[in-house]
Amino acid sequence: MNESLEKSDTLLYIGYDGKLLGTIGLSDELRLNSKEAIKKLKTLGVKNIVMLTGDIKDKALKIANELGIDEVRAELLPHEKADIVKELMKQGKKVAFIGDGINDAPALISSHVGISMSKGADIAKATADISLLKDDINA
């Protein structure tokens, strides 16, 4: 079970009649070309890339490290993501937020530019300024 937890973002516990029968580990895969997109943003002069996520901190740090993301804020509720976006804007920073889920909608609408993915939740696409036609961050 510890191995499943280390390799998975979410564990489902399967039981019957009060006994644990097993676990199923679920994980998200990184979007195709994510690492290249981060590198491209940095070469274009983006100085600070921040990940705002509801995921647990350890998993978020692992992904951020893999992608070359500068700062991570994890275990956030949707309104907390939006609050951080607003705070960054108050500091005079230009904020683009990329998201695909229901939990991203408040931050998408709060940012200077909200960008949603084509396969994202309808509310994410509705609140974004830009909706990518392909599910590729480099599109």
A tleap script that builds the chain and sets N, CA, C and O, in Angstrom:
source leaprc.protein.ff14SB
mol = sequence {
  NMET ASN GLU SER LEU GLU LYS SER ASP THR
  LEU LEU TYR ILE GLY TYR ASP GLY LYS LEU
  LEU GLY THR ILE GLY LEU SER ASP GLU LEU
  ARG LEU ASN SER LYS GLU ALA ILE LYS LYS
  LEU LYS THR LEU GLY VAL LYS ASN ILE VAL
  MET LEU THR GLY ASP ILE LYS ASP LYS ALA
  LEU LYS ILE ALA ASN GLU LEU GLY ILE ASP
  GLU VAL ARG ALA GLU LEU LEU PRO HIE GLU
  LYS ALA ASP ILE VAL LYS GLU LEU MET LYS
  GLN GLY LYS LYS VAL ALA PHE ILE GLY ASP
  GLY ILE ASN ASP ALA PRO ALA LEU ILE SER
  SER HIE VAL GLY ILE SER MET SER LYS GLY
  ALA ASP ILE ALA LYS ALA THR ALA ASP ILE
  SER LEU LEU LYS ASP ASP ILE ASN CALA
}
set mol.1.N position { 0.824 -1.193 0.000 }
set mol.1.CA position { 0.000 0.000 0.000 }
set mol.1.C position { 0.871 1.260 0.000 }
set mol.1.O position { 0.526 2.245 -0.654 }
set mol.2.N position { 1.991 1.242 0.724 }
set mol.2.CA position { 2.881 2.407 0.723 }
set mol.2.C position { 3.423 2.684 -0.672 }
set mol.2.O position { 3.574 3.841 -1.066 }
set mol.3.N position { 3.718 1.614 -1.425 }
set mol.3.CA position { 4.212 1.776 -2.787 }
set mol.3.C position { 3.142 2.426 -3.662 }
set mol.3.O position { 3.457 3.286 -4.485 }
set mol.4.N position { 1.887 2.027 -3.494 }
set mol.4.CA position { 0.786 2.632 -4.254 }
set mol.4.C position { 0.662 4.108 -3.933 }
set mol.4.O position { 0.437 4.915 -4.834 }
set mol.5.N position { 0.804 4.477 -2.677 }
set mol.5.CA position { 0.682 5.873 -2.266 }
set mol.5.C position { 1.807 6.717 -2.858 }
set mol.5.O position { 1.575 7.847 -3.289 }
set mol.6.N position { 3.022 6.176 -2.881 }
set mol.6.CA position { 4.158 6.914 -3.429 }
set mol.6.C position { 4.008 7.159 -4.925 }
set mol.6.O position { 4.432 8.201 -5.425 }
set mol.7.N position { 3.415 6.217 -5.641 }
set mol.7.CA position { 3.299 6.322 -7.095 }
set mol.7.C position { 1.993 6.962 -7.544 }
set mol.7.O position { 1.825 7.223 -8.735 }
set mol.8.N position { 1.072 7.222 -6.636 }
set mol.8.CA position { -0.262 7.684 -6.996 }
set mol.8.C position { -0.583 9.021 -6.359 }
set mol.8.O position { -0.052 9.372 -5.305 }
set mol.9.N position { -1.467 9.764 -7.024 }
set mol.9.CA position { -1.964 11.011 -6.465 }
set mol.9.C position { -3.150 10.756 -5.549 }
set mol.9.O position { -3.364 11.478 -4.575 }
set mol.10.N position { -3.910 9.732 -5.868 }
set mol.10.CA position { -5.122 9.411 -5.118 }
set mol.10.C position { -5.196 7.912 -4.895 }
set mol.10.O position { -4.925 7.130 -5.806 }
set mol.11.N position { -5.558 7.514 -3.700 }
set mol.11.CA position { -5.764 6.100 -3.411 }
set mol.11.C position { -7.234 5.833 -3.143 }
set mol.11.O position { -7.877 6.552 -2.378 }
set mol.12.N position { -7.760 4.795 -3.779 }
set mol.12.CA position { -9.114 4.326 -3.495 }
set mol.12.C position { -8.981 3.057 -2.665 }
set mol.12.O position { -8.243 2.141 -3.029 }
set mol.13.N position { -9.687 3.010 -1.567 }
set mol.13.CA position { -9.653 1.837 -0.706 }
set mol.13.C position { -10.862 0.975 -1.021 }
set mol.13.O position { -11.993 1.460 -1.044 }
set mol.14.N position { -10.617 -0.310 -1.264 }
set mol.14.CA position { -11.680 -1.243 -1.609 }
set mol.14.C position { -11.884 -2.177 -0.420 }
set mol.14.O position { -10.951 -2.828 0.049 }
set mol.15.N position { -13.120 -2.225 0.053 }
set mol.15.CA position { -13.412 -3.080 1.191 }
set mol.15.C position { -14.754 -3.775 1.052 }
set mol.15.O position { -15.604 -3.379 0.255 }
set mol.16.N position { -14.918 -4.804 1.833 }
set mol.16.CA position { -16.183 -5.525 1.861 }
set mol.16.C position { -16.366 -6.109 3.255 }
set mol.16.O position { -15.454 -6.715 3.818 }
set mol.17.N position { -17.535 -5.918 3.785 }
set mol.17.CA position { -17.896 -6.488 5.083 }
set mol.17.C position { -16.902 -6.064 6.171 }
set mol.17.O position { -16.512 -6.860 7.025 }
set mol.18.N position { -16.505 -4.788 6.114 }
set mol.18.CA position { -15.627 -4.236 7.134 }
set mol.18.C position { -14.162 -4.598 6.986 }
set mol.18.O position { -13.361 -4.286 7.867 }
set mol.19.N position { -13.788 -5.259 5.877 }
set mol.19.CA position { -12.393 -5.660 5.683 }
set mol.19.C position { -11.820 -4.983 4.444 }
set mol.19.O position { -12.481 -4.879 3.411 }
set mol.20.N position { -10.584 -4.529 4.569 }
set mol.20.CA position { -9.882 -3.925 3.449 }
set mol.20.C position { -9.431 -5.027 2.499 }
set mol.20.O position { -8.706 -5.942 2.889 }
set mol.21.N position { -9.872 -4.926 1.237 }
set mol.21.CA position { -9.494 -5.918 0.236 }
set mol.21.C position { -8.304 -5.466 -0.605 }
set mol.21.O position { -7.547 -6.290 -1.119 }
set mol.22.N position { -8.147 -4.161 -0.738 }
set mol.22.CA position { -7.035 -3.669 -1.538 }
set mol.22.C position { -7.158 -2.190 -1.811 }
set mol.22.O position { -8.062 -1.519 -1.314 }
set mol.23.N position { -6.239 -1.695 -2.604 }
set mol.23.CA position { -6.246 -0.283 -2.978 }
set mol.23.C position { -6.052 -0.154 -4.483 }
set mol.23.O position { -5.488 -1.034 -5.134 }
set mol.24.N position { -6.531 0.957 -5.014 }
set mol.24.CA position { -6.304 1.305 -6.416 }
set mol.24.C position { -5.698 2.699 -6.422 }
set mol.24.O position { -6.262 3.633 -5.853 }
set mol.25.N position { -4.557 2.831 -7.061 }
set mol.25.CA position { -3.889 4.124 -7.142 }
set mol.25.C position { -4.204 4.816 -8.455 }
set mol.25.O position { -4.135 4.202 -9.520 }
set mol.26.N position { -4.550 6.094 -8.379 }
set mol.26.CA position { -4.837 6.901 -9.565 }
set mol.26.C position { -3.837 8.045 -9.641 }
set mol.26.O position { -3.492 8.647 -8.624 }
set mol.27.N position { -3.374 8.341 -10.848 }
set mol.27.CA position { -2.425 9.440 -11.041 }
set mol.27.C position { -2.758 10.205 -12.305 }
set mol.27.O position { -3.259 9.645 -13.280 }
set mol.28.N position { -2.470 11.495 -12.269 }
set mol.28.CA position { -2.557 12.316 -13.471 }
set mol.28.C position { -1.215 12.249 -14.178 }
set mol.28.O position { -0.165 12.166 -13.541 }
set mol.29.N position { -1.263 12.287 -15.495 }
set mol.29.CA position { -0.025 12.366 -16.255 }
set mol.29.C position { 0.213 13.816 -16.639 }
set mol.29.O position { -0.729 14.583 -16.835 }
set mol.30.N position { 1.475 14.178 -16.742 }
set mol.30.CA position { 1.803 15.522 -17.202 }
set mol.30.C position { 1.329 15.681 -18.637 }
set mol.30.O position { 1.405 14.751 -19.441 }
set mol.31.N position { 0.845 16.859 -18.939 }
set mol.31.CA position { 0.421 17.126 -20.312 }
set mol.31.C position { 1.628 17.059 -21.239 }
set mol.31.O position { 2.741 17.440 -20.879 }
set mol.32.N position { 1.371 16.568 -22.428 }
set mol.32.CA position { 2.393 16.487 -23.455 }
set mol.32.C position { 3.028 17.862 -23.658 }
set mol.32.O position { 2.317 18.861 -23.768 }
set mol.33.N position { 4.312 17.918 -23.708 }
set mol.33.CA position { 5.072 19.146 -23.977 }
set mol.33.C position { 5.040 20.174 -22.843 }
set mol.33.O position { 5.415 21.324 -23.069 }
set mol.34.N position { 4.613 19.810 -21.653 }
set mol.34.CA position { 4.557 20.771 -20.543 }
set mol.34.C position { 5.931 21.346 -20.220 }
set mol.34.O position { 6.080 22.553 -20.034 }
set mol.35.N position { 6.924 20.479 -20.155 }
set mol.35.CA position { 8.275 20.930 -19.812 }
set mol.35.C position { 8.795 21.915 -20.863 }
set mol.35.O position { 9.404 22.930 -20.524 }
set mol.36.N position { 8.551 21.607 -22.128 }
set mol.36.CA position { 8.992 22.486 -23.210 }
set mol.36.C position { 8.277 23.830 -23.141 }
set mol.36.O position { 8.879 24.868 -23.415 }
set mol.37.N position { 7.003 23.818 -22.780 }
set mol.37.CA position { 6.236 25.068 -22.676 }
set mol.37.C position { 6.802 25.966 -21.581 }
set mol.37.O position { 6.899 27.179 -21.765 }
set mol.38.N position { 7.174 25.382 -20.445 }
set mol.38.CA position { 7.762 26.157 -19.348 }
set mol.38.C position { 9.088 26.774 -19.803 }
set mol.38.O position { 9.349 27.951 -19.552 }
set mol.39.N position { 9.918 25.977 -20.468 }
set mol.39.CA position { 11.198 26.494 -20.978 }
set mol.39.C position { 10.969 27.641 -21.951 }
set mol.39.O position { 11.672 28.650 -21.909 }
set mol.40.N position { 9.987 27.482 -22.821 }
set mol.40.CA position { 9.687 28.512 -23.821 }
set mol.40.C position { 9.243 29.808 -23.147 }
set mol.40.O position { 9.656 30.892 -23.557 }
set mol.41.N position { 8.404 29.702 -22.113 }
set mol.41.CA position { 7.964 30.895 -21.383 }
set mol.41.C position { 9.153 31.628 -20.768 }
set mol.41.O position { 9.224 32.857 -20.801 }
set mol.42.N position { 10.077 30.865 -20.211 }
set mol.42.CA position { 11.256 31.483 -19.594 }
set mol.42.C position { 12.140 32.168 -20.630 }
set mol.42.O position { 12.689 33.237 -20.362 }
set mol.43.N position { 12.283 31.567 -21.810 }
set mol.43.CA position { 13.093 32.211 -22.849 }
set mol.43.C position { 12.405 33.459 -23.391 }
set mol.43.O position { 13.065 34.346 -23.932 }
set mol.44.N position { 11.092 33.531 -23.250 }
set mol.44.CA position { 10.348 34.721 -23.674 }
set mol.44.C position { 10.371 35.825 -22.619 }
set mol.44.O position { 9.842 36.914 -22.842 }
set mol.45.N position { 10.988 35.541 -21.466 }
set mol.45.CA position { 11.144 36.572 -20.448 }
set mol.45.C position { 10.227 36.465 -19.246 }
set mol.45.O position { 10.223 37.356 -18.397 }
set mol.46.N position { 9.449 35.397 -19.153 }
set mol.46.CA position { 8.617 35.212 -17.957 }
set mol.46.C position { 9.561 34.911 -16.801 }
set mol.46.O position { 10.327 33.948 -16.843 }
set mol.47.N position { 9.497 35.744 -15.772 }
set mol.47.CA position { 10.478 35.666 -14.685 }
set mol.47.C position { 10.105 34.696 -13.572 }
set mol.47.O position { 10.987 34.104 -12.950 }
set mol.48.N position { 8.823 34.526 -13.314 }
set mol.48.CA position { 8.423 33.705 -12.178 }
set mol.48.C position { 7.186 32.893 -12.542 }
set mol.48.O position { 6.113 33.448 -12.781 }
set mol.49.N position { 7.348 31.583 -12.581 }
set mol.49.CA position { 6.229 30.694 -12.878 }
set mol.49.C position { 5.807 30.042 -11.574 }
set mol.49.O position { 6.599 29.378 -10.906 }
set mol.50.N position { 4.540 30.245 -11.224 }
set mol.50.CA position { 3.996 29.780 -9.947 }
set mol.50.C position { 2.919 28.737 -10.210 }
set mol.50.O position { 2.033 28.949 -11.038 }
set mol.51.N position { 2.994 27.616 -9.509 }
set mol.51.CA position { 1.950 26.597 -9.584 }
set mol.51.C position { 0.995 26.803 -8.412 }
set mol.51.O position { 1.414 26.804 -7.255 }
set mol.52.N position { -0.283 26.976 -8.718 }
set mol.52.CA position { -1.332 27.043 -7.705 }
set mol.52.C position { -2.176 25.796 -7.874 }
set mol.52.O position { -2.790 25.604 -8.923 }
set mol.53.N position { -2.219 24.946 -6.859 }
set mol.53.CA position { -2.899 23.666 -7.005 }
set mol.53.C position { -3.604 23.244 -5.724 }
set mol.53.O position { -3.221 23.635 -4.621 }
set mol.54.N position { -4.612 22.461 -5.896 }
set mol.54.CA position { -5.306 21.865 -4.760 }
set mol.54.C position { -4.665 20.555 -4.332 }
set mol.54.O position { -5.040 19.979 -3.311 }
set mol.55.N position { -3.700 20.085 -5.109 }
set mol.55.CA position { -3.038 18.817 -4.817 }
set mol.55.C position { -2.177 18.917 -3.560 }
set mol.55.O position { -1.824 20.007 -3.112 }
set mol.56.N position { -1.846 17.741 -3.002 }
set mol.56.CA position { -1.002 17.725 -1.811 }
set mol.56.C position { 0.396 18.244 -2.163 }
set mol.56.O position { 0.863 18.100 -3.293 }
set mol.57.N position { 1.037 18.838 -1.186 }
set mol.57.CA position { 2.293 19.562 -1.405 }
set mol.57.C position { 3.399 18.682 -1.981 }
set mol.57.O position { 4.088 19.098 -2.912 }
set mol.58.N position { 3.582 17.477 -1.448 }
set mol.58.CA position { 4.667 16.610 -1.913 }
set mol.58.C position { 4.546 16.303 -3.398 }
set mol.58.O position { 5.532 16.368 -4.131 }
set mol.59.N position { 3.341 15.970 -3.841 }
set mol.59.CA position { 3.117 15.664 -5.259 }
set mol.59.C position { 3.332 16.909 -6.115 }
set mol.59.O position { 3.934 16.832 -7.186 }
set mol.60.N position { 2.844 18.049 -5.647 }
set mol.60.CA position { 2.993 19.297 -6.400 }
set mol.60.C position { 4.467 19.674 -6.540 }
set mol.60.O position { 4.902 20.094 -7.612 }
set mol.61.N position { 5.235 19.527 -5.465 }
set mol.61.CA position { 6.667 19.844 -5.512 }
set mol.61.C position { 7.410 18.933 -6.484 }
set mol.61.O position { 8.309 19.377 -7.198 }
set mol.62.N position { 7.031 17.664 -6.507 }
set mol.62.CA position { 7.654 16.705 -7.419 }
set mol.62.C position { 7.409 17.121 -8.870 }
set mol.62.O position { 8.333 17.128 -9.682 }
set mol.63.N position { 6.176 17.461 -9.187 }
set mol.63.CA position { 5.832 17.874 -10.550 }
set mol.63.C position { 6.529 19.185 -10.905 }
set mol.63.O position { 7.081 19.324 -11.997 }
set mol.64.N position { 6.502 20.138 -9.986 }
set mol.64.CA position { 7.134 21.438 -10.233 }
set mol.64.C position { 8.627 21.277 -10.492 }
set mol.64.O position { 9.184 21.928 -11.375 }
set mol.65.N position { 9.256 20.425 -9.734 }
set mol.65.CA position { 10.681 20.157 -9.905 }
set mol.65.C position { 10.953 19.555 -11.281 }
set mol.65.O position { 11.917 19.920 -11.955 }
set mol.66.N position { 10.095 18.635 -11.679 }
set mol.66.CA position { 10.227 17.976 -12.980 }
set mol.66.C position { 10.074 18.973 -14.138 }
set mol.66.O position { 10.733 18.846 -15.169 }
set mol.67.N position { 9.200 19.960 -13.953 }
set mol.67.CA position { 8.895 20.910 -15.025 }
set mol.67.C position { 9.749 22.180 -14.998 }
set mol.67.O position { 9.794 22.912 -15.987 }
set mol.68.N position { 10.418 22.446 -13.888 }
set mol.68.CA position { 11.192 23.678 -13.781 }
set mol.68.C position { 10.357 24.868 -13.351 }
set mol.68.O position { 10.644 26.003 -13.731 }
set mol.69.N position { 9.326 24.615 -12.564 }
set mol.69.CA position { 8.460 25.684 -12.049 }
set mol.69.C position { 9.140 26.306 -10.832 }
set mol.69.O position { 9.700 25.599 -9.994 }
set mol.70.N position { 9.084 27.637 -10.745 }
set mol.70.CA position { 9.831 28.378 -9.726 }
set mol.70.C position { 9.244 28.310 -8.319 }
set mol.70.O position { 9.987 28.253 -7.339 }
set mol.71.N position { 7.935 28.316 -8.215 }
set mol.71.CA position { 7.286 28.425 -6.897 }
set mol.71.C position { 6.023 27.569 -6.887 }
set mol.71.O position { 5.316 27.475 -7.890 }
set mol.72.N position { 5.748 26.948 -5.742 }
set mol.72.CA position { 4.569 26.085 -5.611 }
set mol.72.C position { 3.750 26.503 -4.405 }
set mol.72.O position { 4.280 26.715 -3.314 }
set mol.73.N position { 2.456 26.617 -4.622 }
set mol.73.CA position { 1.513 26.803 -3.517 }
set mol.73.C position { 0.469 25.705 -3.675 }
set mol.73.O position { -0.284 25.678 -4.649 }
set mol.74.N position { 0.437 24.810 -2.710 }
set mol.74.CA position { -0.372 23.598 -2.821 }
set mol.74.C position { -1.471 23.549 -1.765 }
set mol.74.O position { -1.533 24.376 -0.855 }
set mol.75.N position { -2.333 22.549 -1.922 }
set mol.75.CA position { -3.444 22.291 -1.006 }
set mol.75.C position { -4.368 23.501 -0.897 }
set mol.75.O position { -4.856 23.833 0.183 }
set mol.76.N position { -4.599 24.153 -2.036 }
set mol.76.CA position { -5.407 25.370 -2.076 }
set mol.76.C position { -6.851 25.078 -2.467 }
set mol.76.O position { -7.127 24.196 -3.280 }
set mol.77.N position { -7.748 25.825 -1.878 }
set mol.77.CA position { -9.150 25.817 -2.294 }
set mol.77.C position { -9.302 26.790 -3.460 }
set mol.77.O position { -8.451 27.659 -3.648 }
set mol.78.N position { -10.371 26.661 -4.244 }
set mol.78.CA position { -10.543 27.544 -5.404 }
set mol.78.C position { -10.447 29.035 -5.078 }
set mol.78.O position { -9.807 29.786 -5.814 }
set mol.79.N position { -11.072 29.471 -3.988 }
set mol.79.CA position { -11.020 30.902 -3.652 }
set mol.79.C position { -9.615 31.335 -3.231 }
set mol.79.O position { -9.249 32.498 -3.398 }
set mol.80.N position { -8.833 30.412 -2.690 }
set mol.80.CA position { -7.454 30.744 -2.308 }
set mol.80.C position { -6.583 30.963 -3.548 }
set mol.80.O position { -5.708 31.829 -3.553 }
set mol.81.N position { -6.829 30.175 -4.595 }
set mol.81.CA position { -6.107 30.399 -5.859 }
set mol.81.C position { -6.414 31.800 -6.380 }
set mol.81.O position { -5.511 32.537 -6.774 }
set mol.82.N position { -7.691 32.157 -6.378 }
set mol.82.CA position { -8.100 33.486 -6.859 }
set mol.82.C position { -7.495 34.590 -5.993 }
set mol.82.O position { -7.065 35.619 -6.514 }
set mol.83.N position { -7.460 34.386 -4.683 }
set mol.83.CA position { -6.874 35.385 -3.777 }
set mol.83.C position { -5.389 35.603 -4.069 }
set mol.83.O position { -4.905 36.735 -4.042 }
set mol.84.N position { -4.676 34.524 -4.347 }
set mol.84.CA position { -3.247 34.638 -4.661 }
set mol.84.C position { -3.056 35.377 -5.981 }
set mol.84.O position { -2.167 36.219 -6.101 }
set mol.85.N position { -3.887 35.063 -6.969 }
set mol.85.CA position { -3.826 35.771 -8.258 }
set mol.85.C position { -4.030 37.265 -8.035 }
set mol.85.O position { -3.282 38.085 -8.565 }
set mol.86.N position { -5.045 37.614 -7.249 }
set mol.86.CA position { -5.327 39.036 -6.977 }
set mol.86.C position { -4.170 39.703 -6.237 }
set mol.86.O position { -3.837 40.855 -6.519 }
set mol.87.N position { -3.557 38.992 -5.296 }
set mol.87.CA position { -2.422 39.543 -4.544 }
set mol.87.C position { -1.231 39.797 -5.465 }
set mol.87.O position { -0.574 40.833 -5.360 }
set mol.88.N position { -0.955 38.868 -6.355 }
set mol.88.CA position { 0.139 39.058 -7.311 }
set mol.88.C position { -0.127 40.270 -8.197 }
set mol.88.O position { 0.791 41.024 -8.519 }
set mol.89.N position { -1.373 40.453 -8.586 }
set mol.89.CA position { -1.734 41.600 -9.416 }
set mol.89.C position { -1.576 42.906 -8.638 }
set mol.89.O position { -1.138 43.911 -9.198 }
set mol.90.N position { -1.932 42.898 -7.344 }
set mol.90.CA position { -1.749 44.090 -6.500 }
set mol.90.C position { -0.277 44.474 -6.390 }
set mol.90.O position { 0.057 45.647 -6.227 }
set mol.91.N position { 0.601 43.472 -6.482 }
set mol.91.CA position { 2.045 43.711 -6.425 }
set mol.91.C position { 2.580 44.244 -7.758 }
set mol.91.O position { 3.780 44.477 -7.907 }
set mol.92.N position { 1.681 44.432 -8.719 }
set mol.92.CA position { 2.079 44.971 -10.015 }
set mol.92.C position { 2.508 43.933 -11.031 }
set mol.92.O position { 3.033 44.275 -12.091 }
set mol.93.N position { 2.287 42.664 -10.714 }
set mol.93.CA position { 2.686 41.605 -11.637 }
set mol.93.C position { 1.579 41.355 -12.656 }
set mol.93.O position { 0.393 41.471 -12.346 }
set mol.94.N position { 1.983 41.013 -13.867 }
set mol.94.CA position { 1.045 40.610 -14.911 }
set mol.94.C position { 0.811 39.114 -14.732 }
set mol.94.O position { 1.760 38.329 -14.717 }
set mol.95.N position { -0.450 38.722 -14.597 }
set mol.95.CA position { -0.761 37.336 -14.263 }
set mol.95.C position { -1.598 36.680 -15.356 }
set mol.95.O position { -2.694 37.129 -15.690 }
set mol.96.N position { -1.037 35.600 -15.898 }
set mol.96.CA position { -1.794 34.709 -16.778 }
set mol.96.C position { -1.994 33.421 -15.991 }
set mol.96.O position { -1.055 32.910 -15.382 }
set mol.97.N position { -3.209 32.901 -16.003 }
set mol.97.CA position { -3.509 31.677 -15.264 }
set mol.97.C position { -4.002 30.644 -16.262 }
set mol.97.O position { -4.898 30.913 -17.062 }
set mol.98.N position { -3.404 29.453 -16.205 }
set mol.98.CA position { -3.819 28.356 -17.073 }
set mol.98.C position { -4.479 27.301 -16.202 }
set mol.98.O position { -3.897 26.857 -15.213 }
set mol.99.N position { -5.701 26.893 -16.568 }
set mol.99.CA position { -6.408 25.883 -15.799 }
set mol.99.C position { -7.404 25.129 -16.648 }
set mol.99.O position { -7.765 25.555 -17.745 }
set mol.100.N position { -7.844 23.989 -16.113 }
set mol.100.CA position { -8.792 23.177 -16.868 }
set mol.100.C position { -9.948 22.644 -16.037 }
set mol.100.O position { -10.817 21.948 -16.562 }
set mol.101.N position { -9.972 22.958 -14.763 }
set mol.101.CA position { -10.986 22.365 -13.909 }
set mol.101.C position { -11.958 23.360 -13.312 }
set mol.101.O position { -11.768 24.574 -13.391 }
set mol.102.N position { -12.993 22.821 -12.720 }
set mol.102.CA position { -13.998 23.630 -12.023 }
set mol.102.C position { -13.321 24.470 -10.947 }
set mol.102.O position { -13.669 25.633 -10.742 }
set mol.103.N position { -12.348 23.870 -10.261 }
set mol.103.CA position { -11.650 24.566 -9.176 }
set mol.103.C position { -10.770 25.713 -9.664 }
set mol.103.O position { -10.315 26.529 -8.862 }
set mol.104.N position { -10.528 25.782 -10.962 }
set mol.104.CA position { -9.692 26.848 -11.518 }
set mol.104.C position { -10.490 28.073 -11.942 }
set mol.104.O position { -9.910 29.135 -12.169 }
set mol.105.N position { -11.797 27.947 -12.053 }
set mol.105.CA position { -12.632 29.034 -12.589 }
set mol.105.C position { -12.449 30.368 -11.858 }
set mol.105.O position { -12.297 31.391 -12.526 }
set mol.106.N position { -12.455 30.409 -10.519 }
set mol.106.CA position { -12.275 31.708 -9.851 }
set mol.106.C position { -10.938 32.379 -10.182 }
set mol.106.O position { -10.886 33.597 -10.347 }
set mol.107.N position { -9.867 31.602 -10.279 }
set mol.107.CA position { -8.556 32.171 -10.612 }
set mol.107.C position { -8.494 32.573 -12.079 }
set mol.107.O position { -7.872 33.580 -12.418 }
set mol.108.N position { -9.127 31.805 -12.946 }
set mol.108.CA position { -9.155 32.148 -14.375 }
set mol.108.C position { -9.802 33.509 -14.588 }
set mol.108.O position { -9.289 34.341 -15.337 }
set mol.109.N position { -10.925 33.726 -13.929 }
set mol.109.CA position { -11.663 34.979 -14.115 }
set mol.109.C position { -10.983 36.146 -13.400 }
set mol.109.O position { -11.188 37.299 -13.780 }
set mol.110.N position { -10.177 35.868 -12.373 }
set mol.110.CA position { -9.505 36.924 -11.604 }
set mol.110.C position { -8.218 37.414 -12.252 }
set mol.110.O position { -7.775 38.528 -11.969 }
set mol.111.N position { -7.612 36.613 -13.109 }
set mol.111.CA position { -6.305 36.946 -13.679 }
set mol.111.C position { -6.417 37.959 -14.814 }
set mol.111.O position { -7.506 38.214 -15.329 }
set mol.112.N position { -5.279 38.531 -15.194 }
set mol.112.CA position { -5.256 39.418 -16.358 }
set mol.112.C position { -5.693 38.652 -17.600 }
set mol.112.O position { -6.503 39.133 -18.394 }
set mol.113.N position { -5.138 37.441 -17.753 }
set mol.113.CA position { -5.485 36.576 -18.881 }
set mol.113.C position { -5.709 35.168 -18.354 }
set mol.113.O position { -4.808 34.567 -17.768 }
set mol.114.N position { -6.914 34.641 -18.561 }
set mol.114.CA position { -7.237 33.273 -18.180 }
set mol.114.C position { -7.208 32.390 -19.416 }
set mol.114.O position { -7.806 32.719 -20.440 }
set mol.115.N position { -6.507 31.263 -19.314 }
set mol.115.CA position { -6.354 30.348 -20.449 }
set mol.115.C position { -6.844 28.970 -20.027 }
set mol.115.O position { -6.374 28.415 -19.034 }
set mol.116.N position { -7.793 28.416 -20.787 }
set mol.116.CA position { -8.296 27.080 -20.471 }
set mol.116.C position { -7.878 26.091 -21.554 }
set mol.116.O position { -7.596 26.465 -22.692 }
set mol.117.N position { -7.847 24.843 -21.172 }
set mol.117.CA position { -7.499 23.768 -22.094 }
set mol.117.C position { -8.769 23.277 -22.794 }
set mol.117.O position { -9.868 23.388 -22.251 }
set mol.118.N position { -8.606 22.733 -24.003 }
set mol.118.CA position { -9.764 22.333 -24.804 }
set mol.118.C position { -10.597 21.240 -24.140 }
set mol.118.O position { -11.818 21.218 -24.296 }
set mol.119.N position { -9.966 20.345 -23.414 }
set mol.119.CA position { -10.697 19.255 -22.766 }
set mol.119.C position { -11.051 19.588 -21.317 }
set mol.119.O position { -11.410 18.702 -20.541 }
set mol.120.N position { -10.949 20.854 -20.964 }
set mol.120.CA position { -11.242 21.283 -19.604 }
set mol.120.C position { -12.732 21.311 -19.312 }
set mol.120.O position { -13.562 21.107 -20.197 }
set mol.121.N position { -13.047 21.567 -18.062 }
set mol.121.CA position { -14.444 21.679 -17.633 }
set mol.121.C position { -15.104 22.865 -18.334 }
set mol.121.O position { -14.451 23.867 -18.624 }
set mol.122.N position { -16.387 22.743 -18.599 }
set mol.122.CA position { -17.125 23.804 -19.292 }
set mol.122.C position { -17.000 25.144 -18.580 }
set mol.122.O position { -16.855 26.177 -19.233 }
set mol.123.N position { -17.054 25.141 -17.249 }
set mol.123.CA position { -16.966 26.407 -16.507 }
set mol.123.C position { -15.589 27.041 -16.659 }
set mol.123.O position { -15.470 28.266 -16.688 }
set mol.124.N position { -14.545 26.216 -16.755 }
set mol.124.CA position { -13.196 26.755 -16.972 }
set mol.124.C position { -13.127 27.428 -18.336 }
set mol.124.O position { -12.562 28.513 -18.472 }
set mol.125.N position { -13.701 26.785 -19.341 }
set mol.125.CA position { -13.690 27.374 -20.687 }
set mol.125.C position { -14.538 28.640 -20.740 }
set mol.125.O position { -14.189 29.595 -21.433 }
set mol.126.N position { -15.646 28.650 -20.012 }
set mol.126.CA position { -16.544 29.817 -20.029 }
set mol.126.C position { -15.936 31.025 -19.324 }
set mol.126.O position { -16.210 32.161 -19.712 }
set mol.127.N position { -15.125 30.807 -18.304 }
set mol.127.CA position { -14.556 31.924 -17.539 }
set mol.127.C position { -13.210 32.387 -18.081 }
set mol.127.O position { -12.727 33.454 -17.702 }
set mol.128.N position { -12.599 31.603 -18.959 }
set mol.128.CA position { -11.289 31.958 -19.510 }
set mol.128.C position { -11.421 33.002 -20.611 }
set mol.128.O position { -12.445 33.088 -21.289 }
set mol.129.N position { -10.368 33.789 -20.774 }
set mol.129.CA position { -10.292 34.743 -21.881 }
set mol.129.C position { -9.923 34.032 -23.178 }
set mol.129.O position { -10.359 34.417 -24.263 }
set mol.130.N position { -9.111 32.984 -23.041 }
set mol.130.CA position { -8.635 32.210 -24.186 }
set mol.130.C position { -8.888 30.740 -23.895 }
set mol.130.O position { -8.607 30.262 -22.796 }
set mol.131.N position { -9.414 30.029 -24.874 }
set mol.131.CA position { -9.582 28.586 -24.749 }
set mol.131.C position { -8.804 27.927 -25.883 }
set mol.131.O position { -9.107 28.135 -27.058 }
set mol.132.N position { -7.805 27.136 -25.524 }
set mol.132.CA position { -6.990 26.480 -26.538 }
set mol.132.C position { -7.833 25.457 -27.289 }
set mol.132.O position { -8.598 24.712 -26.678 }
set mol.133.N position { -7.695 25.419 -28.603 }
set mol.133.CA position { -8.487 24.510 -29.422 }
set mol.133.C position { -7.952 23.088 -29.384 }
set mol.133.O position { -8.700 22.131 -29.584 }
set mol.134.N position { -6.657 22.951 -29.127 }
set mol.134.CA position { -6.048 21.637 -28.985 }
set mol.134.C position { -5.649 21.474 -27.524 }
set mol.134.O position { -5.344 22.455 -26.845 }
set mol.135.N position { -5.652 20.252 -27.048 }
set mol.135.CA position { -5.270 19.998 -25.666 }
set mol.135.C position { -3.745 19.906 -25.557 }
set mol.135.O position { -3.194 18.936 -25.036 }
set mol.136.N position { -3.089 20.946 -26.066 }
set mol.136.CA position { -1.634 21.019 -26.089 }
set mol.136.C position { -1.239 22.431 -25.668 }
set mol.136.O position { -1.580 23.401 -26.344 }
set mol.137.N position { -0.538 22.543 -24.578 }
set mol.137.CA position { -0.158 23.841 -24.028 }
set mol.137.C position { 0.705 24.644 -25.001 }
set mol.137.O position { 0.768 25.869 -24.900 }
set mol.138.N position { 1.361 23.979 -25.930 }
set mol.138.CA position { 2.190 24.660 -26.930 }
set mol.138.C position { 1.402 25.104 -28.154 }
set mol.138.O position { 1.970 25.701 -29.069 }
set mol.139.N position { 0.114 24.824 -28.185 }
set mol.139.CA position { -0.704 25.138 -29.375 }
set mol.139.C position { -0.759 26.627 -29.642 }
set mol.139.O position { -1.401 27.059 -30.599 }
savepdb mol mol.pdb
quit
